[in-house]
Amino acid sequence: MITVFLLVVYLGNAKISASTYFYDIDRCRYFATRINKQPKVPPRRQKYIAVCEIKQVDPKNTTIYW
């Protein structure tokens, strides 16, 4: 098991993605920042919110990006 950073994306209060893992927090935060700058989604004008969470995963069973 190793420590990685999971990119979690929400649309409003609903979690829509939590499957992208990074070795580096800066890389994860780069994508989170880009997602957070997206415009609101019509018709309810919900906003994308992305955060990075620390997780323990098995690198043999998980794709982890640099």
Secondary structure as a PSIPRED ss2 file (coil, helix, strand):
# PSIPRED VFORMAT (PSIPRED V4.0)

   1 M C   1.000  0.000  0.000
   2 I E   0.000  0.000  1.000
   3 T E   0.000  0.000  1.000
   4 V E   0.000  0.000  1.000
   5 F E   0.000  0.000  1.000
   6 L E   0.000  0.000  1.000
   7 L E   0.000  0.000  1.000
   8 V E   0.000  0.000  1.000
   9 V E   0.000  0.000  1.000
  10 Y E   0.000  0.000  1.000
  11 L E   0.000  0.000  1.000
  12 G C   1.000  0.000  0.000
  13 N C   1.000  0.000  0.000
  14 A E   0.000  0.000  1.000
  15 K E   0.000  0.000  1.000
  16 I E   0.000  0.000  1.000
  17 S E   0.000  0.000  1.000
  18 A E   0.000  0.000  1.000
  19 S E   0.000  0.000  1.000
  20 T E   0.000  0.000  1.000
  21 Y E   0.000  0.000  1.000
  22 F E   0.000  0.000  1.000
  23 Y C   1.000  0.000  0.000
  24 D C   1.000  0.000  0.000
  25 I H   0.000  1.000  0.000
  26 D H   0.000  1.000  0.000
  27 R H   0.000  1.000  0.000
  28 C H   0.000  1.000  0.000
  29 R H   0.000  1.000  0.000
  30 Y H   0.000  1.000  0.000
  31 F H   0.000  1.000  0.000
  32 A H   0.000  1.000  0.000
  33 T H   0.000  1.000  0.000
  34 R H   0.000  1.000  0.000
  35 I H   0.000  1.000  0.000
  36 N H   0.000  1.000  0.000
  37 K C   1.000  0.000  0.000
  38 Q C   1.000  0.000  0.000
  39 P C   1.000  0.000  0.000
  40 K C   1.000  0.000  0.000
  41 V E   0.000  0.000  1.000
  42 P C   1.000  0.000  0.000
  43 P C   1.000  0.000  0.000
  44 R C   1.000  0.000  0.000
  45 R C   1.000  0.000  0.000
  46 Q E   0.000  0.000  1.000
  47 K C   1.000  0.000  0.000
  48 Y E   0.000  0.000  1.000
  49 I E   0.000  0.000  1.000
  50 A E   0.000  0.000  1.000
  51 V E   0.000  0.000  1.000
  52 C E   0.000  0.000  1.000
  53 E E   0.000  0.000  1.000
  54 I E   0.000  0.000  1.000
  55 K E   0.000  0.000  1.000
  56 Q E   0.000  0.000  1.000
  57 V E   0.000  0.000  1.000
  58 D C   1.000  0.000  0.000
  59 P C   1.000  0.000  0.000
  60 K C   1.000  0.000  0.000
  61 N C   1.000  0.000  0.000
  62 T C   1.000  0.000  0.000
  63 T C   1.000  0.000  0.000
  64 I E   0.000  0.000  1.000
  65 Y E   0.000  0.000  1.000
  66 W C   1.000  0.000  0.000
